[in-house]
Amino acid sequence: MKREPRWPIPAHDFDAGPVDAAGMAGAKRLHRRFLGSKSCGIRRSKIAFRPTIGDFSVGEDAPQESLAVTVDHVGNALDFGRVETDTYNFHSRFGSYMTLPPVPASFYWSHETWGAALRCRPLEPFAQHLFTTRQLQLPSADAWRALASAMSVPASRIVSLDQVHGRAVVHVDRNVASQTLDEMHNDRPRADAVISDAPDVALVVRAADCVPLLIADTRTGAVAAVHAGWRGTAARVAVAAIEEMQRQFRTRATDLVVAIGPAIGPCCYEVGSDLVDAFAAAGHERYLIERWFMTPRERKMRLDVVGANRDQLILAGVREDNVHACGLCTAMHLDVLTSFRAEQAAAGRIAGAIRASAPTNPG
């Protein structure tokens, strides 16, 4: 497939310092150390190796002690995003230029007009949704129309955001007029999460390493789409979305189902100690910081940004078995996904889209 020219892209969360090395080099080192062979740069194995979780220490250290130094010496084994280890369901019927990577049984690949999309089985009964691949060339007008068609809404009923790596949440009322939505789409609100209970509106977030999260309230039918880079994760943007759903729709965290789409994994996300300090300054507990920042044998610190969002959701009251991560690292599947860390300005964007459904039990 011939690559189309990319549009100008602003500074990206995963391009901002501090970083110690390019992600692909880290992946190759990891491959060599753990698998004893040379990496081809893109992981295509039919079965992903099972994640190993180290013992996470919980300490009562004095608050003035340097967290960066302490975490730098934590010898946790890598935890690859708490990937579900059920049998993989790999579909080979998509005879395109790309080889679709295997996903857990809680996810599956669907065929859309533009190519492949990823869907979450546990979320499907409660909200129409999908995660796109690089086959959909956002943000062209044709791509927006194709996405709207896949979500069964008019193009005028798509809401996307001017994502700023914060924790602001936009509420789209179910009575919002089409003209207002058009204005929102053309002059996007500056936020990283959007919520709605309008069944004729599709909420969209874009990502190219950051974590796209799609959330559905099984009781009220309300939904949320969240974009979480490391800054948004430090600011607890996913929790902010849940808190706003609780205010607007009386959502109960125990009724939520969450799908976490493709994002950069700890295999490729090498970071500096300044990020540890940023998470500490945001008030995260020490034991969580030690859990999210890992130092493998080569001593390069890595951030498990998917695992951090998953833990935050569970701490906010979402049931652990209702949080589903696809386990796909964007930097390891460049023929299917997009990665700003690996591709820089040439990177496109994938999208996570969701729309509300009628409440099943509004009481």
C-alpha positions, 0 to 999 in steps of 0.5 A: 500500500502506498503511503500518503503524505502526512499532515503537519503534527504538533508536539506530541506527548511521547516526543517530549523529554525526558527520554533516554533512547529510541523505543525500537532500540530498547525493544531489540535489546529486550528481544535479545536478552529474553528470547536469545535471538536478534529482533526483526524490529516488529513482533509478529509471533502468533503467541505473546509471551506471558507477562511476569510480575515481580514483587512490588514493594510498599514502603514507609520511606520519608517523603523527602527521599529521592523517588527517582533513585529508589525506583531506579533500583527496583528489580521488577520483572517486566509486566507487559500491560497486564495482557490477558492471557486467554487463548488468542483469536487470530483472523487471517482473512484480511488479505491486505498489505498488513499482517494483523497481530494476535489479540486476546479472546476479549478482542477481535478484528473486524472488517470495515470499508477502509480495512481492519478495526479492533473491537472489544467483546465485553464492551460490545453489548453495551456500546458500539465502538472500535479502534482504527488502524493505520489504514484509515488516514485521519484526519481527512474528510473522507476518513471522518465520513468512513468512521462515521459510517462505521459508527452508524452516525452522520459525519455531523454527529462525530465529536473529537477533541483538541487533545492537550495532555491534561485532565479536562473533560467535555460533556456532550448533552443528548439534546445538542444540536447538529449545528453545535456539533459541527462547530465543536468538530471544526473548533475542537474543545481543548480536552482529553476526555469526552462523555455523553449519553446521546445515542446518536453521537460518536465520541472520538479520541486519537492516539499514536502511542498514548492510551485510548480508553473507551468506557461504557456504563452498563446501567445508564448507557452513557459512554466516555472516550479518553486520551491518556499520554504520560502527562494525562496518566499522571493527572488521572484523566481516566479517573476524571472522566469517571468522576464527571460521568458520576456527576452527570449521569449518576454512574456507578464505577462498578457498572463500567466496562472499559476497553484499552486500545493499542498504546506503546508498551513498556517494551518500547517506552524508555523514559528518564527519572524526571517522569518519576518525579512528575508522577510523585509531584502529582500525588501518586503513591510510592508503591504505584510508582514503583509498579509503573516504572520498571528497570530491566537488566540493561538499566533503562527505565521504562513506563507501563502507561497502560498498566498505570491507567488500568490500576487507576481505573480499579482504584476508582472502583471499576471491577478488575474483570471489567477492564480489558487491555488489547495488549498491542504495542504501537511501536512493535506493530508499525505495519498495522498501528502508528507510533510517534516514538518510532515514526516521529513526524511521519506518524499518523493517528489511530482513533478510538470511537464509541457511542452511547446506547439506550439505558438497560436499567436506568434505575 
